[in-house]
Amino acid sequence: MILVLRNLQRAVPLRRARLRKKVQADLKAGKIPQPDFPDEYNLGDIFLGVEYIFQHCKENEDYYDILTVTATHGLCHLLGFTHSMEAEWQKRYQKEKQVLEELSRHTGTRFPPLSRGLF
């Protein structure tokens, strides 16, 4: 799977190499299913509200860790996991948690799921 990162905003500094390293580790940790056909390689796009995320980071939070968790959340959506109803949220939360726990083991950084406590 190929990961393409583009930064179309200029309000907040974003080091793509740092984010790419974390998200690629995330992709490996999550054991993303391999496509059967070349057309299936493009799962879709994930747009991150970088400026919003930056502004809402707490003092003790690492900006790139929050971007990684948000990208993982988006990736779960691209894989078909939703959270509009509690039963869907439970499945989606478990998948996001599983991926982030594996990523935490690889990086030594604790990544709590984005949608914890939604229902």
PyMOL commands that set and color helices and strands:
alter all, ss='L'
color gray80, all
select helices_A, chain A and resi 16-29+38-41+50-56+63-78+86-107
alter helices_A, ss='H'
color red, helices_A
deselect
rebuild
show_as cartoon
